[in-house]
Amino acid sequence: MADPTPELPDSTQAVIATNDNWQDSPDKQAIIDSTISPTNDNESAIVITLAPGAYTEIVEGAEGGTGVWLVDA
């Protein structure tokens, strides 16, 4: 997926995390420390600790692009 932007809403649909371009993330160091940081600066990543519960991640590609997105929980 070209230039993805993920959003992670909570059970009330309030967005609790989002990212566009992982290098700009406030969690950049945690993403690097994960050892699986994206290889392209336009890719996105979110590192977050979540309370137990159900979550749905929403991902959109730039200009309506489609592709594959990996979620690791």
All heavy atoms as a GROMACS GRO file, in nm:
protein
  533
    1MET      N    1   0.086  -0.117   0.000
    1MET     CA    2   0.000   0.000   0.000
    1MET      C    3   0.090   0.123   0.000
    1MET      O    4   0.177   0.137   0.087
    1MET     CB    5  -0.090  -0.002   0.123
    1MET     CG    6  -0.180   0.118   0.133
    1MET     SD    7  -0.288   0.116   0.277
    1MET     CE    8  -0.389  -0.025   0.241
    2ALA      N    9   0.069   0.210  -0.094
    2ALA     CA   10   0.151   0.330  -0.105
    2ALA      C   11   0.109   0.435  -0.002
    2ALA      O   12  -0.008   0.469   0.007
    2ALA     CB   13   0.142   0.388  -0.244
    3ASP      N   14   0.204   0.483   0.075
    3ASP     CA   15   0.184   0.592   0.170
    3ASP      C   16   0.061   0.571   0.259
    3ASP      O   17  -0.032   0.653   0.258
    3ASP     CB   18   0.177   0.725   0.096
    3ASP     CG   19   0.199   0.844   0.188
    3ASP    OD1   20   0.240   0.823   0.304
    3ASP    OD2   21   0.176   0.957   0.143
    4PRO      N   22   0.057   0.463   0.338
    4PRO     CA   23  -0.060   0.435   0.422
    4PRO      C   24  -0.071   0.528   0.542
    4PRO      O   25   0.029   0.579   0.592
    4PRO     CB   26  -0.036   0.292   0.468
    4PRO     CG   27   0.113   0.280   0.471
    4PRO     CD   28   0.161   0.363   0.355
    5THR      N   29  -0.193   0.550   0.586
    5THR     CA   30  -0.221   0.626   0.707
    5THR      C   31  -0.318   0.545   0.792
    5THR      O   32  -0.437   0.538   0.761
    5THR     CB   33  -0.282   0.763   0.674
    5THR    OG1   34  -0.195   0.832   0.585
    5THR    CG2   35  -0.303   0.845   0.799
    6PRO      N   36  -0.268   0.481   0.898
    6PRO     CA   37  -0.356   0.404   0.986
    6PRO      C   38  -0.419   0.491   1.095
    6PRO      O   39  -0.361   0.591   1.138
    6PRO     CB   40  -0.261   0.301   1.048
    6PRO     CG   41  -0.131   0.374   1.054
    6PRO     CD   42  -0.128   0.462   0.931
    7GLU      N   43  -0.538   0.450   1.137
    7GLU     CA   44  -0.604   0.510   1.253
    7GLU      C   45  -0.649   0.396   1.342
    7GLU      O   46  -0.698   0.294   1.294
    7GLU     CB   47  -0.727   0.591   1.211
    7GLU     CG   48  -0.695   0.718   1.140
    7GLU     CD   49  -0.819   0.802   1.112
    7GLU    OE1   50  -0.933   0.753   1.129
    7GLU    OE2   51  -0.801   0.918   1.073
    8LEU      N   52  -0.634   0.415   1.472
    8LEU     CA   53  -0.676   0.314   1.569
    8LEU      C   54  -0.780   0.377   1.661
    8LEU      O   55  -0.745   0.457   1.749
    8LEU     CB   56  -0.555   0.265   1.649
    8LEU     CG   57  -0.582   0.156   1.752
    8LEU    CD1   58  -0.634   0.029   1.684
    8LEU    CD2   59  -0.456   0.127   1.831
    9PRO      N   60  -0.907   0.347   1.639
    9PRO     CA   61  -1.011   0.401   1.726
    9PRO      C   62  -1.036   0.309   1.847
    9PRO      O   63  -1.010   0.189   1.841
    9PRO     CB   64  -1.134   0.406   1.636
    9PRO     CG   65  -1.112   0.297   1.537
    9PRO     CD   66  -0.962   0.284   1.520
   10ASP      N   67  -1.088   0.367   1.955
   10ASP     CA   68  -1.127   0.286   2.070
   10ASP      C   69  -1.272   0.241   2.052
   10ASP      O   70  -1.332   0.261   1.945
   10ASP     CB   71  -1.104   0.361   2.201
   10ASP     CG   72  -1.192   0.485   2.218
   10ASP    OD1   73  -1.289   0.503   2.140
   10ASP    OD2   74  -1.164   0.564   2.309
   11SER      N   75  -1.329   0.182   2.155
   11SER     CA   76  -1.464   0.127   2.143
   11SER      C   77  -1.572   0.234   2.122
   11SER      O   78  -1.682   0.203   2.079
   11SER     CB   79  -1.499   0.043   2.266
   11SER     OG   80  -1.495   0.125   2.382
   12THR      N   81  -1.539   0.360   2.150
   12THR     CA   82  -1.634   0.469   2.125
   12THR      C   83  -1.611   0.535   1.991
   12THR      O   84  -1.673   0.636   1.959
   12THR     CB   85  -1.624   0.576   2.236
   12THR    OG1   86  -1.498   0.642   2.224
   12THR    CG2   87  -1.642   0.516   2.375
   13GLN      N   88  -1.516   0.480   1.913
   13GLN     CA   89  -1.476   0.530   1.782
   13GLN      C   90  -1.390   0.656   1.788
   13GLN      O   91  -1.365   0.719   1.686
   13GLN     CB   92  -1.597   0.551   1.690
   13GLN     CG   93  -1.676   0.424   1.666
   13GLN     CD   94  -1.589   0.309   1.616
   13GLN    OE1   95  -1.516   0.325   1.519
   13GLN    NE2   96  -1.593   0.195   1.681
   14ALA      N   97  -1.346   0.695   1.908
   14ALA     CA   98  -1.251   0.806   1.921
   14ALA      C   99  -1.113   0.755   1.878
   14ALA      O  100  -1.070   0.649   1.920
   14ALA     CB  101  -1.246   0.856   2.064
   15VAL      N  102  -1.046   0.828   1.792
   15VAL     CA  103  -0.914   0.787   1.744
   15VAL      C  104  -0.812   0.805   1.856
   15VAL      O  105  -0.793   0.915   1.908
   15VAL     CB  106  -0.872   0.868   1.620
   15VAL    CG1  107  -0.731   0.832   1.577
   15VAL    CG2  108  -0.970   0.843   1.505
   16ILE      N  109  -0.747   0.694   1.895
   16ILE     CA  110  -0.648   0.699   2.003
   16ILE      C  111  -0.505   0.698   1.949
   16ILE      O  112  -0.412   0.728   2.023
   16ILE     CB  113  -0.669   0.585   2.105
   16ILE    CG1  114  -0.664   0.448   2.037
   16ILE    CG2  115  -0.799   0.605   2.180
   16ILE    CD1  116  -0.672   0.330   2.132
   17ALA      N  117  -0.488   0.663   1.823
   17ALA     CA  118  -0.355   0.667   1.761
   17ALA      C  119  -0.369   0.675   1.610
   17ALA      O  120  -0.459   0.615   1.552
   17ALA     CB  121  -0.276   0.542   1.799
   18THR      N  122  -0.279   0.751   1.550
   18THR     CA  123  -0.273   0.761   1.405
   18THR      C  124  -0.129   0.795   1.367
   18THR      O  125  -0.052   0.840   1.452
   18THR     CB  126  -0.371   0.866   1.349
   18THR    OG1  127  -0.373   0.857   1.206
   18THR    CG2  128  -0.335   1.006   1.392
   19ASN      N  129  -0.092   0.770   1.243
   19ASN     CA  130   0.042   0.803   1.200
   19ASN      C  131   0.046   0.814   1.048
   19ASN      O  132  -0.019   0.739   0.978
   19ASN     CB  133   0.142   0.696   1.245
   19ASN     CG  134   0.284   0.727   1.201
   19ASN    OD1  135   0.335   0.664   1.110
   19ASN    ND2  136   0.345   0.824   1.263
   20ASP      N  137   0.121   0.910   1.000
   20ASP     CA  138   0.149   0.924   0.858
   20ASP      C  139   0.298   0.952   0.848
   20ASP      O  140   0.345   1.054   0.900
   20ASP     CB  141   0.069   1.038   0.796
   20ASP     CG  142   0.090   1.050   0.647
   20ASP    OD1  143   0.136   0.951   0.586
   20ASP    OD2  144   0.062   1.156   0.590
   21ASN      N  145   0.371   0.861   0.790
   21ASN     CA  146   0.516   0.871   0.778
   21ASN      C  147   0.583   0.847   0.914
   21ASN      O  148   0.594   0.938   0.995
   21ASN     CB  149   0.560   1.004   0.718
   21ASN     CG  150   0.496   1.030   0.584
   21ASN    OD1  151   0.461   0.937   0.512
   21ASN    ND2  152   0.480   1.156   0.549
   22TRP      N  153   0.624   0.725   0.935
   22TRP     CA  154   0.673   0.682   1.066
   22TRP      C  155   0.788   0.765   1.120
   22TRP      O  156   0.802   0.780   1.241
   22TRP     CB  157   0.710   0.534   1.062
   22TRP     CG  158   0.841   0.504   0.994
   22TRP    CD1  159   0.864   0.488   0.861
   22TRP    CD2  160   0.967   0.488   1.057
   22TRP    NE1  161   0.995   0.461   0.836
   22TRP    CE2  162   1.062   0.461   0.956
   22TRP    CE3  163   1.011   0.492   1.189
   22TRP    CZ2  164   1.196   0.439   0.984
   22TRP    CZ3  165   1.145   0.470   1.214
   22TRP    CH2  166   1.236   0.443   1.113
   23GLN      N  167   0.868   0.827   1.032
   23GLN     CA  168   0.979   0.911   1.078
   23GLN      C  169   0.930   1.034   1.155
   23GLN      O  170   1.005   1.092   1.233
   23GLN     CB  171   1.065   0.955   0.958
   23GLN     CG  172   1.140   0.842   0.891
   23GLN     CD  173   1.270   0.810   0.963
   23GLN    OE1  174   1.315   0.878   1.053
   23GLN    NE2  175   1.332   0.702   0.919
   24ASP      N  176   0.804   1.073   1.133
   24ASP     CA  177   0.746   1.190   1.201
   24ASP      C  178   0.673   1.152   1.329
   24ASP      O  179   0.619   1.239   1.396
   24ASP     CB  180   0.649   1.262   1.107
   24ASP     CG  181   0.718   1.315   0.982
   24ASP    OD1  182   0.838   1.345   0.989
   24ASP    OD2  183   0.651   1.323   0.877
   25SER      N  184   0.669   1.025   1.362
   25SER     CA  185   0.594   0.977   1.479
   25SER      C  186   0.660   1.022   1.609
   25SER      O  187   0.782   1.019   1.622
   25SER     CB  188   0.588   0.824   1.477
   25SER     OG  189   0.532   0.776   1.598
   26PRO      N  190   0.580   1.060   1.708
   26PRO     CA  191   0.638   1.088   1.840
   26PRO      C  192   0.697   0.962   1.902
   26PRO      O  193   0.777   0.970   1.994
   26PRO     CB  194   0.521   1.142   1.921
   26PRO     CG  195   0.399   1.102   1.849
   26PRO     CD  196   0.436   1.083   1.705
   27ASP      N  197   0.659   0.845   1.850
   27ASP     CA  198   0.711   0.716   1.898
   27ASP      C  199   0.820   0.662   1.807
   27ASP      O  200   0.845   0.541   1.803
   27ASP     CB  201   0.596   0.614   1.907
   27ASP     CG  202   0.491   0.656   2.007
   27ASP    OD1  203   0.528   0.703   2.116
   27ASP    OD2  204   0.372   0.642   1.977
   28LYS      N  205   0.889   0.749   1.735
   28LYS     CA  206   0.991   0.706   1.639
   28LYS      C  207   1.094   0.613   1.703
   28LYS      O  208   1.128   0.510   1.645
   28LYS     CB  209   1.060   0.828   1.578
   28LYS     CG  210   1.170   0.794   1.480
   28LYS     CD  211   1.234   0.919   1.425
   28LYS     CE  212   1.351   0.885   1.335
   28LYS     NZ  213   1.415   1.006   1.281
   29GLN      N  214   1.143   0.646   1.821
   29GLN     CA  215   1.245   0.562   1.882
   29GLN      C  216   1.190   0.424   1.919
   29GLN      O  217   1.257   0.324   1.902
   29GLN     CB  218   1.307   0.629   2.005
   29GLN     CG  219   1.430   0.555   2.058
   29GLN     CD  220   1.541   0.544   1.953
   29GLN    OE1  221   1.583   0.644   1.895
   29GLN    NE2  222   1.589   0.424   1.929
   30ALA      N  223   1.066   0.418   1.966
   30ALA     CA  224   1.004   0.289   1.997
   30ALA      C  225   0.987   0.205   1.870
   30ALA      O  226   1.003   0.083   1.874
   30ALA     CB  227   0.869   0.309   2.066
   31ILE      N  228   0.957   0.270   1.760
   31ILE     CA  229   0.945   0.199   1.632
   31ILE      C  230   1.081   0.144   1.591
   31ILE      O  231   1.092   0.028   1.551
   31ILE     CB  232   0.887   0.293   1.524
   31ILE    CG1  233   0.743   0.332   1.560
   31ILE    CG2  234   0.892   0.227   1.387
   31ILE    CD1  235   0.687   0.447   1.479
   32ILE      N  236   1.185   0.224   1.604
   32ILE     CA  237   1.321   0.177   1.574
   32ILE      C  238   1.359   0.062   1.666
   32ILE      O  239   1.412  -0.041   1.622
   32ILE     CB  240   1.421   0.292   1.584
   32ILE    CG1  241   1.396   0.395   1.473
   32ILE    CG2  242   1.565   0.241   1.580
   32ILE    CD1  243   1.471   0.526   1.491
   33ASP      N  244   1.332   0.077   1.795
   33ASP     CA  245   1.366  -0.026   1.894
   33ASP      C  246   1.292  -0.158   1.871
   33ASP      O  247   1.338  -0.262   1.915
   33ASP     CB  248   1.338   0.024   2.036
   33ASP     CG  249   1.430   0.138   2.077
   33ASP    OD1  250   1.532   0.162   2.010
   33ASP    OD2  251   1.398   0.204   2.179
   34SER      N  252   1.180  -0.152   1.801
   34SER     CA  253   1.103  -0.274   1.774
   34SER      C  254   1.178  -0.368   1.680
   34SER      O  255   1.143  -0.484   1.668
   34SER     CB  256   0.967  -0.240   1.712
   34SER     OG  257   0.983  -0.202   1.576
   35THR      N  258   1.277  -0.319   1.612
   35THR     CA  259   1.359  -0.389   1.513
   35THR      C  260   1.283  -0.424   1.385
   35THR      O  261   1.336  -0.495   1.300
   35THR     CB  262   1.429  -0.516   1.568
   35THR    OG1  263   1.332  -0.618   1.592
   35THR    CG2  264   1.508  -0.485   1.694
   36ILE      N  265   1.162  -0.376   1.369
   36ILE     CA  266   1.086  -0.400   1.246
   36ILE      C  267   1.034  -0.267   1.188
   36ILE      O  268   0.925  -0.260   1.135
   36ILE     CB  269   0.970  -0.500   1.266
   36ILE    CG1  270   0.876  -0.454   1.378
   36ILE    CG2  271   1.023  -0.639   1.291
   36ILE    CD1  272   0.747  -0.536   1.389
   37SER      N  273   1.115  -0.163   1.202
   37SER     CA  274   1.074  -0.033   1.149
   37SER      C  275   1.061  -0.041   0.997
   37SER      O  276   1.132  -0.116   0.931
   37SER     CB  277   1.173   0.075   1.189
   37SER     OG  278   1.302   0.043   1.146
   38PRO      N  279   0.970   0.036   0.940
   38PRO     CA  280   0.953   0.037   0.795
   38PRO      C  281   1.081   0.078   0.723
   38PRO      O  282   1.162   0.155   0.776
   38PRO     CB  283   0.843   0.141   0.773
   38PRO     CG  284   0.767   0.143   0.902
   38PRO     CD  285   0.871   0.122   1.007
   39THR      N  286   1.096   0.029   0.602
   39THR     CA  287   1.214   0.062   0.522
   39THR      C  288   1.192   0.186   0.436
   39THR      O  289   1.286   0.240   0.382
   39THR     CB  290   1.252  -0.056   0.431
   39THR    OG1  291   1.140  -0.090   0.349
   39THR    CG2  292   1.292  -0.178   0.514
   40ASN      N  293   1.068   0.230   0.424
   40ASN     CA  294   1.033   0.346   0.343
   40ASN      C  295   0.981   0.456   0.436
   40ASN      O  296   0.893   0.431   0.518
   40ASN     CB  297   0.926   0.306   0.241
   40ASN     CG  298   0.888   0.418   0.147
   40ASN    OD1  299   0.874   0.534   0.187
   40ASN    ND2  300   0.870   0.384   0.021
   41ASP      N  301   1.034   0.576   0.425
   41ASP     CA  302   0.992   0.686   0.512
   41ASP      C  303   0.845   0.722   0.498
   41ASP      O  304   0.787   0.782   0.588
   41ASP     CB  305   1.077   0.811   0.486
   41ASP     CG  306   1.220   0.793   0.530
   41ASP    OD1  307   1.252   0.694   0.599
   41ASP    OD2  308   1.302   0.880   0.495
   42ASN      N  309   0.781   0.687   0.386
   42ASN     CA  310   0.639   0.717   0.366
   42ASN      C  311   0.547   0.614   0.430
   42ASN      O  312   0.426   0.632   0.431
   42ASN     CB  313   0.606   0.728   0.217
   42ASN     CG  314   0.664   0.852   0.155
   42ASN    OD1  315   0.682   0.954   0.222
   42ASN    ND2  316   0.696   0.846   0.028
   43GLU      N  317   0.604   0.504   0.481
   43GLU     CA  318   0.523   0.405   0.549
   43GLU      C  319   0.490   0.454   0.690
   43GLU      O  320   0.554   0.546   0.741
   43GLU     CB  321   0.596   0.271   0.556
   43GLU     CG  322   0.614   0.208   0.420
   43GLU     CD  323   0.680   0.072   0.430
   43GLU    OE1  324   0.641  -0.008   0.517
   43GLU    OE2  325   0.772   0.046   0.351
   44SER      N  326   0.391   0.392   0.750
   44SER     CA  327   0.346   0.433   0.883
   44SER      C  328   0.362   0.320   0.982
   44SER      O  329   0.366   0.203   0.944
   44SER     CB  330   0.198   0.474   0.877
   44SER     OG  331   0.182   0.581   0.788
   45ALA      N  332   0.369   0.356   1.109
   45ALA     CA  333   0.377   0.257   1.216
   45ALA      C  334   0.322   0.320   1.343
   45ALA      O  335   0.337   0.439   1.366
   45ALA     CB  336   0.520   0.211   1.237
   46ILE      N  337   0.258   0.237   1.424
   46ILE     CA  338   0.208   0.280   1.554
   46ILE      C  339   0.259   0.180   1.656
   46ILE      O  340   0.246   0.059   1.637
   46ILE     CB  341   0.054   0.283   1.556
   46ILE    CG1  342  -0.001   0.386   1.459
   46ILE    CG2  343   0.003   0.309   1.698
   46ILE    CD1  344  -0.153   0.381   1.442
   47VAL      N  345   0.318   0.231   1.764
   47VAL     CA  346   0.355   0.148   1.877
   47VAL      C  347   0.274   0.199   1.994
   47VAL      O  348   0.282   0.317   2.031
   47VAL     CB  349   0.506   0.157   1.909
   47VAL    CG1  350   0.539   0.081   2.036
   47VAL    CG2  351   0.588   0.104   1.792
   48ILE      N  352   0.192   0.112   2.052
   48ILE     CA  353   0.102   0.155   2.159
   48ILE      C  354   0.073   0.036   2.251
   48ILE      O  355   0.068  -0.078   2.205
   48ILE     CB  356  -0.030   0.213   2.100
   48ILE    CG1  357  -0.116   0.277   2.208
   48ILE    CG2  358  -0.107   0.108   2.022
   48ILE    CD1  359  -0.234   0.358   2.152
   49THR      N  360   0.054   0.064   2.378
   49THR     CA  361   0.010  -0.037   2.473
   49THR      C  362  -0.140  -0.018   2.493
   49THR      O  363  -0.184   0.093   2.526
   49THR     CB  364   0.084  -0.022   2.608
   49THR    OG1  365   0.225  -0.037   2.584
   49THR    CG2  366   0.037  -0.127   2.707
   50LEU      N  367  -0.215  -0.124   2.469
   50LEU     CA  368  -0.361  -0.116   2.475
   50LEU      C  369  -0.415  -0.196   2.593
   50LEU      O  370  -0.361  -0.301   2.628
   50LEU     CB  371  -0.422  -0.171   2.346
   50LEU     CG  372  -0.385  -0.097   2.218
   50LEU    CD1  373  -0.429  -0.177   2.097
   50LEU    CD2  374  -0.448   0.041   2.217
   51ALA      N  375  -0.523  -0.147   2.649
   51ALA     CA  376  -0.597  -0.223   2.750
   51ALA      C  377  -0.665  -0.341   2.680
   51ALA      O  378  -0.695  -0.333   2.559
   51ALA     CB  379  -0.700  -0.134   2.817
   52PRO      N  380  -0.692  -0.449   2.752
   52PRO     CA  381  -0.764  -0.560   2.689
   52PRO      C  382  -0.896  -0.512   2.629
   52PRO      O  383  -0.963  -0.426   2.686
   52PRO     CB  384  -0.789  -0.656   2.806
   52PRO     CG  385  -0.680  -0.624   2.904
   52PRO     CD  386  -0.658  -0.476   2.891
   53GLY      N  387  -0.931  -0.567   2.515
   53GLY     CA  388  -1.055  -0.530   2.449
   53GLY      C  389  -1.046  -0.553   2.300
   53GLY      O  390  -0.946  -0.601   2.249
   54ALA      N  391  -1.151  -0.517   2.230
   54ALA     CA  392  -1.157  -0.533   2.085
   54ALA      C  393  -1.122  -0.400   2.019
   54ALA      O  394  -1.167  -0.294   2.061
   54ALA     CB  395  -1.297  -0.575   2.043
   55TYR      N  396  -1.039  -0.409   1.917
   55TYR     CA  397  -0.996  -0.290   1.842
   55TYR      C  398  -1.003  -0.321   1.693
   55TYR      O  399  -0.982  -0.434   1.652
   55TYR     CB  400  -0.852  -0.251   1.878
   55TYR     CG  401  -0.835  -0.213   2.023
   55TYR    CD1  402  -0.807  -0.309   2.119
   55TYR    CD2  403  -0.849  -0.081   2.064
   55TYR    CE1  404  -0.792  -0.274   2.252
   55TYR    CE2  405  -0.835  -0.044   2.196
   55TYR     CZ  406  -0.806  -0.142   2.290
   55TYR     OH  407  -0.792  -0.106   2.422
   56THR      N  408  -1.028  -0.220   1.615
   56THR     CA  409  -1.026  -0.232   1.470
   56THR      C  410  -0.937  -0.122   1.416
   56THR      O  411  -0.959  -0.005   1.445
   56THR     CB  412  -1.168  -0.216   1.410
   56THR    OG1  413  -1.252  -0.317   1.464
   56THR    CG2  414  -1.166  -0.226   1.259
   57GLU      N  415  -0.837  -0.161   1.339
   57GLU     CA  416  -0.749  -0.061   1.279
   57GLU      C  417  -0.801  -0.028   1.140
   57GLU      O  418  -0.834  -0.116   1.062
   57GLU     CB  419  -0.605  -0.111   1.272
   57GLU     CG  420  -0.511  -0.002   1.225
   57GLU     CD  421  -0.368  -0.037   1.246
   57GLU    OE1  422  -0.318  -0.128   1.178
   57GLU    OE2  423  -0.305   0.026   1.331
   58ILE      N  424  -0.806   0.100   1.109
   58ILE     CA  425  -0.852   0.148   0.979
   58ILE      C  426  -0.730   0.204   0.905
   58ILE      O  427  -0.656   0.285   0.961
   58ILE     CB  428  -0.959   0.257   0.997
   58ILE    CG1  429  -1.077   0.202   1.076
   58ILE    CG2  430  -1.002   0.313   0.862
   58ILE    CD1  431  -1.170   0.307   1.130
   59VAL      N  432  -0.709   0.159   0.783
   59VAL     CA  433  -0.592   0.203   0.707
   59VAL      C  434  -0.638   0.252   0.570
   59VAL      O  435  -0.715   0.185   0.502
   59VAL     CB  436  -0.490   0.088   0.689
   59VAL    CG1  437  -0.368   0.136   0.613
   59VAL    CG2  438  -0.451   0.029   0.823
   60GLU      N  439  -0.589   0.368   0.532
   60GLU     CA  440  -0.617   0.422   0.400
   60GLU      C  441  -0.486   0.449   0.329
   60GLU      O  442  -0.389   0.495   0.390
   60GLU     CB  443  -0.695   0.553   0.412
   60GLU     CG  444  -0.834   0.536   0.469
   60GLU     CD  445  -0.912   0.666   0.472
   60GLU    OE1  446  -0.867   0.765   0.410
   60GLU    OE2  447  -1.015   0.669   0.538
   61GLY      N  448  -0.483   0.422   0.200
   61GLY     CA  449  -0.365   0.453   0.119
   61GLY      C  450  -0.379   0.591   0.058
   61GLY      O  451  -0.490   0.642   0.042
   62ALA      N  452  -0.268   0.652   0.026
   62ALA     CA  453  -0.270   0.784  -0.037
   62ALA      C  454  -0.348   0.777  -0.168
   62ALA      O  455  -0.338   0.680  -0.243
   62ALA     CB  456  -0.127   0.831  -0.064
   63GLU      N  457  -0.427   0.878  -0.191
   63GLU     CA  458  -0.506   0.890  -0.314
   63GLU      C  459  -0.593   0.767  -0.339
   63GLU      O  460  -0.609   0.723  -0.453
   63GLU     CB  461  -0.414   0.919  -0.432
   63GLU     CG  462  -0.336   1.048  -0.417
   63GLU     CD  463  -0.242   1.075  -0.531
   63GLU    OE1  464  -0.256   1.015  -0.639
   63GLU    OE2  465  -0.152   1.159  -0.512
   64GLY      N  466  -0.648   0.708  -0.233
   64GLY     CA  467  -0.737   0.593  -0.246
   64GLY      C  468  -0.667   0.464  -0.282
   64GLY      O  469  -0.732   0.368  -0.323
   65GLY      N  470  -0.536   0.458  -0.264
   65GLY     CA  471  -0.459   0.339  -0.299
   65GLY      C  472  -0.498   0.218  -0.215
   65GLY      O  473  -0.549   0.231  -0.104
   66THR      N  474  -0.476   0.101  -0.268
   66THR     CA  475  -0.505  -0.022  -0.196
   66THR      C  476  -0.378  -0.104  -0.186
   66THR      O  477  -0.279  -0.078  -0.253
   66THR     CB  478  -0.612  -0.106  -0.269
   66THR    OG1  479  -0.564  -0.139  -0.399
   66THR    CG2  480  -0.743  -0.029  -0.280
   67GLY      N  481  -0.381  -0.203  -0.099
   67GLY     CA  482  -0.263  -0.287  -0.083
   67GLY      C  483  -0.276  -0.372   0.041
   67GLY      O  484  -0.385  -0.396   0.091
   68VAL      N  485  -0.163  -0.413   0.095
   68VAL     CA  486  -0.158  -0.503   0.210
   68VAL      C  487  -0.103  -0.426   0.330
   68VAL      O  488  -0.008  -0.351   0.317
   68VAL     CB  489  -0.068  -0.625   0.180
   68VAL    CG1  490  -0.055  -0.714   0.301
   68VAL    CG2  491  -0.122  -0.702   0.061
   69TRP      N  492  -0.162  -0.448   0.446
   69TRP     CA  493  -0.119  -0.384   0.569
   69TRP      C  494  -0.105  -0.491   0.676
   69TRP      O  495  -0.190  -0.577   0.692
   69TRP     CB  496  -0.225  -0.281   0.611
   69TRP     CG  497  -0.190  -0.206   0.736
   69TRP    CD1  498  -0.242  -0.228   0.861
   69TRP    CD2  499  -0.098  -0.099   0.751
   69TRP    NE1  500  -0.188  -0.143   0.951
   69TRP    CE2  501  -0.097  -0.061   0.885
   69TRP    CE3  502  -0.014  -0.033   0.663
   69TRP    CZ2  503  -0.018   0.041   0.935
   69TRP    CZ3  504   0.065   0.070   0.712
   69TRP    CH2  505   0.062   0.105   0.846
   70LEU      N  506   0.004  -0.489   0.750
   70LEU     CA  507   0.031  -0.586   0.855
   70LEU      C  508   0.003  -0.525   0.990
   70LEU      O  509   0.051  -0.416   1.021
   70LEU     CB  510   0.178  -0.630   0.850
   70LEU     CG  511   0.227  -0.716   0.965
   70LEU    CD1  512   0.159  -0.852   0.964
   70LEU    CD2  513   0.378  -0.731   0.960
   71VAL      N  514  -0.075  -0.595   1.072
   71VAL     CA  515  -0.101  -0.554   1.209
   71VAL      C  516  -0.045  -0.663   1.298
   71VAL      O  517  -0.077  -0.781   1.283
   71VAL     CB  518  -0.253  -0.536   1.237
   71VAL    CG1  519  -0.276  -0.507   1.384
   71VAL    CG2  520  -0.310  -0.429   1.148
   72ASP      N  521   0.042  -0.625   1.390
   72ASP     CA  522   0.103  -0.720   1.484
   72ASP      C  523   0.060  -0.679   1.623
   72ASP      O  524   0.083  -0.566   1.665
   72ASP     CB  525   0.255  -0.715   1.470
   72ASP     CG  526   0.325  -0.825   1.546
   72ASP    OD1  527   0.256  -0.914   1.601
   72ASP    OD2  528   0.448  -0.823   1.549
   73ALA      N  529  -0.007  -0.770   1.691
   73ALA     CA  530  -0.056  -0.739   1.826
   73ALA      C  531  -0.008  -0.842   1.925
   73ALA      O  532   0.016  -0.954   1.892
   73ALA     CB  533  -0.208  -0.736   1.825
   0.00000   0.00000   0.00000
